[in-house]
Amino acid sequence: MSDNHAVYFDGGCDCKAVRYRMLDTPMFVHCCHCRWCQRETGTAFALNALIEADRVVMLTGEVEVVDTPSLSGKGQKIARCPVCRIAVWSNYAGLGDIQRFIRVGTLDDPDRFPPDIHIYTQSKQPWVLLHTGVPAMHAYYEREQHWSAASLERRRAMLERAGR
């Protein structure tokens, strides 16, 4: 954890069959406006909190992992409640199971984690207005230019633990 005191954030699905806990703050929060995220969520964007998978624990239930296509062609695995089918997180092919993209809307207090960046804004819905204080990228971005030093270190340690 990033602090010496207990920090955690609980979340889950609508029916409460799946409950999880993030044992730390996210490394970074993406608001993705790509057409794939729009289609998968059925709305204008996906808001994902990036966190190490070993900092997410199940409190109740188990998720069902659904292999889903992605624009990159590498796919993603969406973890869903097997009862109400709500998506609670994704794992993308690039880092596999070592990093989770927690759906911020599934957190009990989603207001805690606004986006650190807006990505793929070239395909954002024209009626979505972006806050001027948050970077907005036409496509993806250079991680080292936007992540904090502490988050970059957490990512480096995550990769090292995974032998990458």
N, CA, C and O atoms as a DFTB+ gen file, in Angstrom:
656 C
 N C O
     1  1       0.835      -1.179       0.000
     2  2       0.000       0.000       0.000
     3  2       0.878       1.240       0.000
     4  3       2.036       1.205       0.415
     5  1       0.313       2.310      -0.465
     6  2       1.111       3.522      -0.624
     7  2       1.301       4.285       0.683
     8  3       2.222       5.096       0.778
     9  1       0.466       4.057       1.686
    10  2       0.586       4.734       2.966
    11  2       0.757       3.700       4.073
    12  3       0.549       2.505       3.861
    13  1       1.139       4.174       5.255
    14  2       1.296       3.273       6.392
    15  2      -0.027       2.977       7.082
    16  3      -0.083       2.080       7.923
    17  1      -1.081       3.693       6.759
    18  2      -2.382       3.426       7.361
    19  2      -3.264       2.662       6.370
    20  3      -3.017       2.671       5.164
    21  1      -4.275       2.015       6.890
    22  2      -5.149       1.202       6.050
    23  2      -5.938       2.093       5.080
    24  3      -6.618       3.035       5.487
    25  1      -5.827       1.771       3.808
    26  2      -6.561       2.464       2.770
    27  2      -7.260       1.385       1.957
    28  3      -6.610       0.477       1.439
    29  1      -8.562       1.477       1.843
    30  2      -9.246       0.547       0.964
    31  2     -10.529       1.171       0.453
    32  3     -11.081       2.103       1.038
    33  1     -10.983       0.615      -0.672
    34  2     -12.160       1.119      -1.351
    35  2     -12.957      -0.087      -1.831
    36  3     -12.457      -0.898      -2.610
    37  1     -14.198      -0.203      -1.366
    38  2     -15.038      -1.344      -1.704
    39  2     -15.929      -1.041      -2.893
    40  3     -16.255       0.112      -3.171
    41  1     -16.312      -2.095      -3.584
    42  2     -17.212      -1.963      -4.710
    43  2     -17.855      -3.288      -5.027
    44  3     -17.604      -4.293      -4.361
    45  1     -18.684      -3.282      -6.047
    46  2     -19.334      -4.515      -6.455
    47  2     -20.410      -4.266      -7.486
    48  3     -20.537      -3.172      -8.036
    49  1     -21.172      -5.298      -7.731
    50  2     -22.227      -5.268      -8.738
    51  2     -23.538      -4.780      -8.119
    52  3     -23.613      -4.492      -6.925
    53  1     -24.562      -4.696      -8.963
    54  2     -25.879      -4.225      -8.508
    55  2     -26.558      -5.173      -7.532
    56  3     -27.177      -4.727      -6.566
    57  1     -26.450      -6.473      -7.773
    58  2     -27.202      -7.433      -6.957
    59  2     -26.464      -7.836      -5.683
    60  3     -27.003      -8.581      -4.865
    61  1     -25.251      -7.353      -5.512
    62  2     -24.413      -7.611      -4.325
    63  2     -23.858      -9.027      -4.264
    64  3     -23.280      -9.413      -3.247
    65  1     -24.019      -9.814      -5.330
    66  2     -23.426     -11.159      -5.350
    67  2     -21.910     -11.094      -5.440
    68  3     -21.220     -11.990      -4.954
    69  1     -21.381     -10.031      -6.063
    70  2     -19.937      -9.829      -6.187
    71  2     -19.574      -8.554      -5.438
    72  3     -20.112      -7.481      -5.715
    73  1     -18.660      -8.684      -4.491
    74  2     -18.114      -7.542      -3.763
    75  2     -16.598      -7.690      -3.768
    76  3     -16.066      -8.783      -3.569
    77  1     -15.912      -6.574      -3.999
    78  2     -14.447      -6.578      -4.018
    79  2     -13.935      -5.403      -3.206
    80  3     -14.692      -4.506      -2.836
    81  1     -12.643      -5.421      -2.936
    82  2     -11.979      -4.337      -2.210
    83  2     -10.672      -3.994      -2.909
    84  3      -9.855      -4.871      -3.188
    85  1     -10.485      -2.708      -3.189
    86  2      -9.179      -2.209      -3.638
    87  2      -8.395      -1.849      -2.379
    88  3      -8.872      -1.082      -1.542
    89  1      -7.197      -2.403      -2.249
    90  2      -6.383      -2.196      -1.055
    91  2      -5.479      -0.974      -1.151
    92  3      -4.614      -0.767      -0.300
    93  1      -5.675      -0.181      -2.169
    94  2      -4.860       1.012      -2.378
    95  2      -5.605       1.928      -3.352
    96  3      -6.619       1.542      -3.934
    97  1      -5.096       3.120      -3.514
    98  2      -5.632       4.018      -4.534
    99  2      -5.176       3.517      -5.906
   100  3      -4.190       2.786      -5.995
   101  1      -5.871       3.894      -6.962
   102  2      -5.424       3.499      -8.303
   103  2      -4.091       4.163      -8.655
   104  3      -3.734       5.209      -8.113
   105  1      -3.372       3.531      -9.571
   106  2      -2.170       4.146     -10.109
   107  2      -2.542       5.319     -11.006
   108  3      -1.840       6.330     -11.047
   109  1      -3.671       5.172     -11.736
   110  2      -4.095       6.185     -12.691
   111  2      -5.534       5.884     -13.070
   112  3      -5.974       4.739     -12.970
   113  1      -6.279       6.903     -13.507
   114  2      -7.672       6.708     -13.911
   115  2      -7.854       7.220     -15.334
   116  3      -7.619       8.393     -15.626
   117  1      -8.280       6.310     -16.218
   118  2      -8.562       6.628     -17.616
   119  2     -10.045       6.874     -17.819
   120  3     -10.880       6.159     -17.265
   121  1     -10.370       7.874     -18.605
   122  2     -11.712       8.023     -19.142
   123  2     -11.560       7.819     -20.641
   124  3     -11.060       8.694     -21.348
   125  1     -11.996       6.652     -21.124
   126  2     -11.789       6.281     -22.520
   127  2     -13.050       6.545     -23.329
   128  3     -14.140       6.087     -22.986
   129  1     -12.874       7.294     -24.407
   130  2     -13.979       7.694     -25.273
   131  2     -13.983       6.936     -26.602
   132  3     -14.664       7.348     -27.541
   133  1     -13.232       5.833     -26.693
   134  2     -13.192       5.104     -27.963
   135  2     -14.544       4.448     -28.247
   136  3     -15.337       4.218     -27.335
   137  1     -14.788       4.157     -29.496
   138  2     -16.066       3.559     -29.901
   139  2     -16.251       2.171     -29.284
   140  3     -17.379       1.770     -29.001
   141  1     -15.157       1.434     -29.073
   142  2     -15.273       0.108     -28.469
   143  2     -15.788       0.230     -27.039
   144  3     -16.671      -0.526     -26.635
   145  1     -15.248       1.169     -26.272
   146  2     -15.725       1.366     -24.892
   147  2     -17.169       1.863     -24.890
   148  3     -17.959       1.476     -24.028
   149  1     -17.511       2.711     -25.841
   150  2     -18.891       3.181     -25.929
   151  2     -19.835       2.003     -26.162
   152  3     -20.891       1.915     -25.537
   153  1     -19.455       1.111     -27.051
   154  2     -20.300      -0.036     -27.364
   155  2     -20.381      -0.997     -26.175
   156  3     -21.464      -1.472     -25.833
   157  1     -19.245      -1.280     -25.551
   158  2     -19.219      -2.235     -24.433
   159  2     -20.007      -1.751     -23.233
   160  3     -20.641      -2.546     -22.540
   161  1     -19.971      -0.451     -22.982
   162  2     -20.666       0.084     -21.807
   163  2     -22.080       0.535     -22.129
   164  3     -22.904       0.693     -21.228
   165  1     -22.363       0.741     -23.404
   166  2     -23.668       1.249     -23.798
   167  2     -23.858       2.712     -23.462
   168  3     -24.988       3.188     -23.355
   169  1     -22.755       3.427     -23.294
   170  2     -22.827       4.844     -22.959
   171  2     -21.661       5.585     -23.617
   172  3     -21.035       5.047     -24.530
   173  1     -21.362       6.783     -23.181
   174  2     -20.426       7.654     -23.891
   175  2     -18.953       7.354     -23.636
   176  3     -18.110       7.751     -24.441
   177  1     -18.616       6.671     -22.552
   178  2     -17.208       6.406     -22.238
   179  2     -17.120       5.352     -21.149
   180  3     -18.116       4.987     -20.525
   181  1     -15.887       4.869     -20.938
   182  2     -15.600       3.958     -19.826
   183  2     -14.638       4.667     -18.892
   184  3     -13.654       5.258     -19.336
   185  1     -14.922       4.610     -17.596
   186  2     -14.058       5.210     -16.583
   187  2     -13.423       4.077     -15.795
   188  3     -14.102       3.366     -15.053
   189  1     -12.106       3.912     -15.962
   190  2     -11.372       2.787     -15.385
   191  2     -10.248       3.234     -14.477
   192  3      -9.450       4.101     -14.833
   193  1     -10.194       2.633     -13.298
   194  2      -9.110       2.867     -12.340
   195  2      -8.090       1.744     -12.487
   196  3      -8.410       0.579     -12.248
   197  1      -6.870       2.084     -12.878
   198  2      -5.824       1.095     -13.089
   199  2      -5.140       0.789     -11.762
   200  3      -4.650       1.689     -11.079
   201  1      -5.115      -0.489     -11.410
   202  2      -4.531      -0.909     -10.138
   203  2      -3.936      -2.309     -10.288
   204  3      -4.388      -3.104     -11.111
   205  1      -2.929      -2.593      -9.488
   206  2      -2.313      -3.900      -9.488
   207  2      -3.347      -4.949      -9.067
   208  3      -4.094      -4.734      -8.113
   209  1      -3.390      -6.078      -9.772
   210  2      -4.371      -7.120      -9.470
   211  2      -4.203      -7.658      -8.052
   212  3      -5.186      -8.043      -7.420
   213  1      -2.967      -7.691      -7.542
   214  2      -2.767      -8.215      -6.186
   215  2      -3.201      -7.225      -5.109
   216  3      -3.100      -7.521      -3.918
   217  1      -3.680      -6.058      -5.517
   218  2      -4.238      -5.083      -4.579
   219  2      -5.764      -5.028      -4.668
   220  3      -6.396      -4.088      -4.186
   221  1      -6.337      -6.051      -5.291
   222  2      -7.796      -6.197      -5.371
   223  2      -8.144      -7.570      -4.819
   224  3      -7.648      -8.587      -5.303
   225  1      -8.998      -7.595      -3.805
   226  2      -9.405      -8.871      -3.206
   227  2     -10.923      -9.012      -3.294
   228  3     -11.665      -8.032      -3.239
   229  1     -11.352     -10.249      -3.431
   230  2     -12.776     -10.539      -3.443
   231  2     -13.276     -10.595      -2.003
   232  3     -12.656     -11.224      -1.145
   233  1     -14.398      -9.936      -1.745
   234  2     -15.041      -9.993      -0.437
   235  2     -16.145     -11.047      -0.433
   236  3     -16.274     -11.814       0.521
   237  1     -16.941     -11.082      -1.504
   238  2     -17.978     -12.100      -1.658
   239  2     -18.122     -12.445      -3.131
   240  3     -17.895     -11.609      -4.006
   241  1     -18.498     -13.669      -3.388
   242  2     -18.765     -14.121      -4.740
   243  2     -17.517     -14.315      -5.563
   244  3     -16.393     -14.147      -5.090
   245  1     -17.748     -14.671      -6.797
   246  2     -16.692     -14.841      -7.790
   247  2     -17.166     -14.210      -9.085
   248  3     -18.362     -14.198      -9.377
   249  1     -16.234     -13.688      -9.856
   250  2     -16.587     -13.100     -11.140
   251  2     -16.548     -14.172     -12.223
   252  3     -15.881     -15.198     -12.091
   253  1     -17.275     -13.904     -13.281
   254  2     -17.201     -14.712     -14.490
   255  2     -16.421     -13.898     -15.510
   256  3     -16.772     -12.751     -15.785
   257  1     -15.380     -14.470     -16.066
   258  2     -14.528     -13.753     -17.010
   259  2     -14.991     -14.057     -18.429
   260  3     -15.101     -15.215     -18.832
   261  1     -15.262     -12.977     -19.182
   262  2     -15.756     -13.090     -20.545
   263  2     -14.699     -12.534     -21.488
   264  3     -14.336     -11.362     -21.388
   265  1     -14.202     -13.359     -22.399
   266  2     -13.269     -12.889     -23.420
   267  2     -14.024     -12.009     -24.401
   268  3     -15.057     -12.405     -24.941
   269  1     -13.496     -10.803     -24.626
   270  2     -14.176      -9.814     -25.444
   271  2     -13.188      -9.232     -26.455
   272  3     -12.045      -8.959     -26.091
   273  1     -13.584      -9.037     -27.689
   274  2     -12.685      -8.418     -28.673
   275  2     -12.348      -6.979     -28.288
   276  3     -13.069      -6.343     -27.518
   277  1     -11.256      -6.485     -28.828
   278  2     -10.877      -5.089     -28.622
   279  2     -10.310      -4.537     -29.920
   280  3      -9.946      -5.296     -30.819
   281  1     -10.236      -3.235     -30.016
   282  2      -9.741      -2.572     -31.217
   283  2      -8.314      -3.008     -31.555
   284  3      -7.959      -3.120     -32.728
   285  1      -7.492      -3.256     -30.521
   286  2      -6.104      -3.666     -30.752
   287  2      -6.007      -5.043     -31.395
   288  3      -4.969      -5.397     -31.955
   289  1      -7.082      -5.818     -31.319
   290  2      -7.053      -7.179     -31.825
   291  2      -6.560      -8.178     -30.796
   292  3      -6.620      -9.387     -31.022
   293  1      -6.066      -7.675     -29.653
   294  2      -5.544      -8.549     -28.600
   295  2      -6.616      -8.968     -27.610
   296  3      -6.417      -9.910     -26.843
   297  1      -7.742      -8.287     -27.618
   298  2      -8.851      -8.640     -26.747
   299  2      -8.668      -8.171     -25.321
   300  3      -7.623      -7.645     -24.937
   301  1      -9.714      -8.381     -24.555
   302  2      -9.685      -8.101     -23.131
   303  2     -10.556      -9.133     -22.443
   304  3     -11.393      -9.777     -23.075
   305  1     -10.353      -9.282     -21.150
   306  2     -11.173     -10.178     -20.347
   307  2     -11.982      -9.304     -19.394
   308  3     -11.425      -8.617     -18.538
   309  1     -13.295      -9.342     -19.553
   310  2     -14.161      -8.535     -18.707
   311  2     -14.706      -9.418     -17.594
   312  3     -15.340     -10.440     -17.853
   313  1     -14.451      -9.011     -16.343
   314  2     -14.939      -9.736     -15.167
   315  2     -16.338      -9.223     -14.843
   316  3     -16.532      -8.039     -14.568
   317  1     -17.305     -10.131     -14.881
   318  2     -18.704      -9.770     -14.668
   319  2     -19.296     -10.582     -13.525
   320  3     -18.847     -11.688     -13.228
   321  1     -20.306     -10.011     -12.897
   322  2     -21.089     -10.764     -11.932
   323  2     -21.856     -11.835     -12.705
   324  3     -22.509     -11.516     -13.698
   325  1     -21.792     -13.098     -12.275
   326  2     -22.521     -14.137     -12.994
   327  2     -24.040     -14.060     -12.804
   328  3     -24.784     -14.738     -13.513
   329  1     -24.505     -13.242     -11.856
   330  2     -25.940     -13.122     -11.604
   331  2     -26.533     -11.945     -12.361
   332  3     -27.424     -12.138     -13.189
   333  1     -26.054     -10.711     -12.096
   334  2     -26.644      -9.524     -12.726
   335  2     -25.878      -9.065     -13.962
   336  3     -26.329      -8.155     -14.657
   337  1     -24.721      -9.680     -14.253
   338  2     -23.929      -9.456     -15.465
   339  2     -23.213      -8.105     -15.503
   340  3     -22.683      -7.731     -16.550
   341  1     -23.182      -7.360     -14.391
   342  2     -22.471      -6.078     -14.348
   343  2     -20.972      -6.322     -14.500
   344  3     -20.418      -7.219     -13.864
   345  1     -20.318      -5.524     -15.342
   346  2     -18.859      -5.575     -15.503
   347  2     -18.219      -4.828     -14.342
   348  3     -18.525      -3.657     -14.117
   349  1     -17.330      -5.492     -13.600
   350  2     -16.667      -4.841     -12.467
   351  2     -15.218      -4.467     -12.768
   352  3     -14.699      -3.512     -12.190
   353  1     -14.563      -5.196     -13.654
   354  2     -13.224      -4.809     -14.107
   355  2     -12.883      -5.531     -15.395
   356  3     -13.577      -6.454     -15.819
   357  1     -11.783      -5.080     -16.014
   358  2     -11.222      -5.728     -17.199
   359  2      -9.749      -5.997     -16.968
   360  3      -9.093      -5.338     -16.161
   361  1      -9.249      -6.978     -17.693
   362  2      -7.820      -7.223     -17.834
   363  2      -7.543      -7.193     -19.329
   364  3      -8.188      -7.903     -20.100
   365  1      -6.584      -6.373     -19.734
   366  2      -6.242      -6.270     -21.141
   367  2      -5.055      -7.162     -21.451
   368  3      -4.239      -7.460     -20.579
   369  1      -4.971      -7.583     -22.703
   370  2      -3.962      -8.548     -23.133
   371  2      -2.532      -8.078     -22.861
   372  3      -1.665      -8.902     -22.572
   373  1      -2.272      -6.795     -22.945
   374  2      -0.901      -6.297     -22.768
   375  2      -0.271      -6.695     -21.451
   376  3       0.880      -7.130     -21.426
   377  1      -1.002      -6.556     -20.353
   378  2      -0.474      -6.921     -19.038
   379  2      -1.187      -8.127     -18.429
   380  3      -0.846      -8.571     -17.333
   381  1      -2.153      -8.640     -19.129
   382  2      -2.820      -9.855     -18.664
   383  2      -3.437      -9.686     -17.291
   384  3      -4.066      -8.670     -16.996
   385  1      -3.249     -10.690     -16.463
   386  2      -3.911     -10.747     -15.164
   387  2      -3.213      -9.969     -14.057
   388  3      -3.673     -10.004     -12.915
   389  1      -2.115      -9.265     -14.353
   390  2      -1.398      -8.578     -13.269
   391  2      -1.946      -7.181     -12.978
   392  3      -1.628      -6.598     -11.941
   393  1      -2.760      -6.642     -13.877
   394  2      -3.324      -5.305     -13.675
   395  2      -4.815      -5.336     -13.963
   396  3      -5.264      -5.966     -14.920
   397  1      -5.574      -4.647     -13.121
   398  2      -7.021      -4.565     -13.304
   399  2      -7.409      -3.145     -13.707
   400  3      -6.816      -2.164     -13.259
   401  1      -8.405      -3.071     -14.551
   402  2      -9.040      -1.816     -14.922
   403  2     -10.401      -1.830     -14.243
   404  3     -11.391      -2.270     -14.828
   405  1     -10.446      -1.347     -13.012
   406  2     -11.676      -1.355     -12.223
   407  2     -12.654      -0.349     -12.816
   408  3     -12.284       0.794     -13.085
   409  1     -13.897      -0.769     -13.020
   410  2     -14.940       0.145     -13.473
   411  2     -15.306       1.045     -12.295
   412  3     -15.927       0.602     -11.329
   413  1     -14.912       2.313     -12.391
   414  2     -15.075       3.254     -11.278
   415  2     -16.530       3.316     -10.817
   416  3     -16.786       3.473      -9.624
   417  1     -17.470       3.199     -11.722
   418  2     -18.885       3.249     -11.364
   419  2     -19.334       2.114     -10.464
   420  3     -20.410       2.194      -9.871
   421  1     -18.530       1.045     -10.344
   422  2     -18.894      -0.071      -9.454
   423  2     -18.379       0.130      -8.030
   424  3     -18.687      -0.665      -7.142
   425  1     -17.604       1.180      -7.810
   426  2     -17.136       1.476      -6.452
   427  2     -18.267       2.065      -5.616
   428  3     -19.136       2.760      -6.143
   429  1     -18.256       1.791      -4.328
   430  2     -19.282       2.357      -3.442
   431  2     -19.227       3.876      -3.404
   432  3     -20.247       4.539      -3.215
   433  1     -18.028       4.423      -3.586
   434  2     -17.840       5.875      -3.600
   435  2     -17.080       6.275      -4.872
   436  3     -15.907       6.640      -4.798
   437  1     -17.730       6.209      -6.023
   438  2     -17.026       6.470      -7.281
   439  2     -16.533       7.904      -7.426
   440  3     -15.645       8.173      -8.235
   441  1     -17.098       8.824      -6.653
   442  2     -16.681      10.224      -6.744
   443  2     -15.222      10.422      -6.318
   444  3     -14.618      11.448      -6.630
   445  1     -14.659       9.446      -5.607
   446  2     -13.270       9.549      -5.141
   447  2     -12.263       9.532      -6.277
   448  3     -11.138      10.003      -6.112
   449  1     -12.657       8.986      -7.448
   450  2     -11.682       8.764      -8.509
   451  2     -12.119       9.353      -9.854
   452  3     -12.515       8.624     -10.763
   453  1     -12.040      10.685      -9.964
   454  2     -12.315      11.306     -11.266
   455  2     -11.181      10.967     -12.235
   456  3     -10.129      10.494     -11.806
   457  1     -11.378      11.198     -13.513
   458  2     -10.328      10.839     -14.474
   459  2      -9.064      11.684     -14.309
   460  3      -9.115      12.882     -14.029
   461  1      -7.926      11.004     -14.496
   462  2      -6.634      11.693     -14.574
   463  2      -6.355      12.129     -16.007
   464  3      -5.568      13.042     -16.255
   465  1      -7.023      11.452     -16.949
   466  2      -6.818      11.750     -18.370
   467  2      -8.032      11.260     -19.163
   468  3      -8.681      10.284     -18.789
   469  1      -8.321      11.950     -20.253
   470  2      -9.317      11.500     -21.224
   471  2      -8.549      10.995     -22.438
   472  3      -7.672      11.687     -22.955
   473  1      -8.878       9.782     -22.895
   474  2      -8.174       9.206     -24.032
   475  2      -9.151       8.899     -25.160
   476  3     -10.350       8.721     -24.942
   477  1      -8.609       8.843     -26.361
   478  2      -9.375       8.591     -27.584
   479  2     -10.525       9.581     -27.744
   480  3     -11.652       9.215     -28.077
   481  1     -10.198      10.842     -27.495
   482  2     -11.227      11.879     -27.603
   483  2     -11.615      12.172     -29.052
   484  3     -12.606      12.862     -29.291
   485  1     -10.841      11.655     -30.038
   486  2     -11.232      11.860     -31.431
   487  2     -12.584      11.221     -31.710
   488  3     -13.250      11.600     -32.674
   489  1     -13.008      10.256     -30.889
   490  2     -14.296       9.613     -31.118
   491  2     -15.284       9.865     -29.972
   492  3     -16.291       9.169     -29.848
   493  1     -14.984      10.870     -29.134
   494  2     -15.920      11.159     -28.043
   495  2     -17.220      11.702     -28.606
   496  3     -17.246      12.286     -29.690
   497  1     -18.280      11.508     -27.873
   498  2     -19.570      12.050     -28.288
   499  2     -19.490      13.578     -28.262
   500  3     -18.961      14.142     -27.304
   501  1     -19.992      14.249     -29.273
   502  2     -19.844      15.704     -29.370
   503  2     -20.528      16.466     -28.241
   504  3     -20.165      17.614     -27.982
   505  1     -21.489      15.878     -27.573
   506  2     -22.184      16.557     -26.481
   507  2     -21.486      16.387     -25.136
   508  3     -21.895      16.989     -24.143
   509  1     -20.420      15.558     -25.097
   510  2     -19.640      15.407     -23.872
   511  2     -18.656      16.565     -23.789
   512  3     -17.821      16.749     -24.675
   513  1     -18.759      17.344     -22.717
   514  2     -17.856      18.475     -22.499
   515  2     -16.799      18.063     -21.489
   516  3     -17.125      17.547     -20.421
   517  1     -15.543      18.288     -21.820
   518  2     -14.435      17.866     -20.971
   519  2     -13.963      19.021     -20.100
   520  3     -13.897      20.168     -20.543
   521  1     -13.636      18.696     -18.853
   522  2     -13.090      19.667     -17.906
   523  2     -11.714      20.103     -18.395
   524  3     -10.891      19.262     -18.756
   525  1     -11.461      21.386     -18.409
   526  2     -10.202      21.891     -18.959
   527  2      -8.988      21.557     -18.095
   528  3      -7.858      21.661     -18.572
   529  1      -9.186      21.162     -16.845
   530  2      -8.058      20.852     -15.974
   531  2      -7.542      19.436     -16.104
   532  3      -6.590      19.071     -15.414
   533  1      -8.143      18.617     -16.975
   534  2      -7.753      17.223     -17.140
   535  2      -7.218      17.040     -18.560
   536  3      -7.890      17.425     -19.517
   537  1      -6.020      16.460     -18.720
   538  2      -5.493      16.257     -20.069
   539  2      -6.460      15.451     -20.936
   540  3      -7.081      14.500     -20.461
   541  1      -6.584      15.832     -22.198
   542  2      -7.435      15.138     -23.164
   543  2      -6.582      14.805     -24.378
   544  3      -6.030      15.693     -25.028
   545  1      -6.484      13.524     -24.673
   546  2      -5.619      13.052     -25.752
   547  2      -6.463      12.564     -26.927
   548  3      -7.477      11.891     -26.745
   549  1      -6.033      12.910     -28.108
   550  2      -6.718      12.495     -29.334
   551  2      -6.791      10.962     -29.414
   552  3      -7.813      10.402     -29.811
   553  1      -5.711      10.304     -29.038
   554  2      -5.642       8.837     -29.033
   555  2      -5.108       8.411     -27.662
   556  3      -5.682       8.777     -26.636
   557  1      -4.025       7.651     -27.637
   558  2      -3.443       7.240     -26.367
   559  2      -2.406       8.291     -25.958
   560  3      -2.444       9.409     -26.472
   561  1      -1.494       7.968     -25.057
   562  2      -0.575       8.959     -24.519
   563  2       0.722       8.295     -24.068
   564  3       0.818       7.070     -23.994
   565  1       1.716       9.126     -23.770
   566  2       2.988       8.649     -23.222
   567  2       2.862       8.610     -21.707
   568  3       2.728       9.652     -21.065
   569  1       2.905       7.419     -21.136
   570  2       2.708       7.219     -19.695
   571  2       3.634       8.098     -18.850
   572  3       3.196       8.707     -17.874
   573  1       4.903       8.160     -19.224
   574  2       5.889       8.900     -18.431
   575  2       5.591      10.392     -18.372
   576  3       6.056      11.080     -17.463
   577  1       4.828      10.896     -19.320
   578  2       4.493      12.320     -19.337
   579  2       3.294      12.658     -18.457
   580  3       3.062      13.829     -18.156
   581  1       2.523      11.642     -18.037
   582  2       1.288      11.933     -17.320
   583  2       1.166      11.256     -15.949
   584  3       0.506      11.790     -15.057
   585  1       1.780      10.116     -15.778
   586  2       1.685       9.420     -14.492
   587  2       2.640      10.064     -13.479
   588  3       3.690      10.589     -13.850
   589  1       2.269      10.018     -12.221
   590  2       3.166      10.508     -11.163
   591  2       4.354       9.564     -11.018
   592  3       4.301       8.415     -11.455
   593  1       5.414      10.051     -10.409
   594  2       6.590       9.208     -10.161
   595  2       6.219       8.014      -9.289
   596  3       6.710       6.908      -9.517
   597  1       5.365       8.222      -8.302
   598  2       4.955       7.126      -7.414
   599  2       4.184       6.054      -8.184
   600  3       4.385       4.862      -7.952
   601  1       3.312       6.464      -9.091
   602  2       2.548       5.495      -9.883
   603  2       3.440       4.752     -10.870
   604  3       3.261       3.554     -11.089
   605  1       4.395       5.453     -11.465
   606  2       5.346       4.783     -12.350
   607  2       6.165       3.751     -11.581
   608  3       6.463       2.677     -12.103
   609  1       6.527       4.072     -10.350
   610  2       7.270       3.120      -9.526
   611  2       6.404       1.913      -9.176
   612  3       6.884       0.780      -9.210
   613  1       5.153       2.139      -8.847
   614  2       4.241       1.022      -8.573
   615  2       4.119       0.119      -9.797
   616  3       4.112      -1.106      -9.668
   617  1       4.023       0.713     -10.977
   618  2       3.932      -0.080     -12.201
   619  2       5.204      -0.885     -12.425
   620  3       5.144      -2.062     -12.782
   621  1       6.357      -0.249     -12.215
   622  2       7.636      -0.948     -12.366
   623  2       7.706      -2.134     -11.415
   624  3       8.119      -3.223     -11.812
   625  1       7.304      -1.933     -10.157
   626  2       7.325      -3.015      -9.165
   627  2       6.337      -4.125      -9.547
   628  3       6.635      -5.306      -9.373
   629  1       5.176      -3.752     -10.060
   630  2       4.193      -4.743     -10.502
   631  2       4.784      -5.618     -11.614
   632  3       4.658      -6.842     -11.580
   633  1       5.417      -4.995     -12.578
   634  2       6.028      -5.732     -13.676
   635  2       7.160      -6.624     -13.171
   636  3       7.320      -7.758     -13.622
   637  1       7.930      -6.106     -12.245
   638  2       9.033      -6.897     -11.674
   639  2       8.505      -8.120     -10.930
   640  3       9.034      -9.221     -11.087
   641  1       7.459      -7.929     -10.116
   642  2       6.864      -9.071      -9.394
   643  2       6.361     -10.136     -10.358
   644  3       6.395     -11.328     -10.053
   645  1       5.894      -9.696     -11.525
   646  2       5.357     -10.622     -12.513
   647  2       6.453     -11.197     -13.409
   648  3       6.174     -11.993     -14.306
   649  1       7.690     -10.795     -13.166
   650  2       8.802     -11.306     -13.966
   651  2       8.864     -10.735     -15.365
   652  3       9.316     -11.397     -16.298
   653  1       8.406      -9.496     -15.507
   654  2       8.418      -8.847     -16.830
   655  2       9.387      -7.704     -16.874
   656  3       9.524      -7.050     -17.908
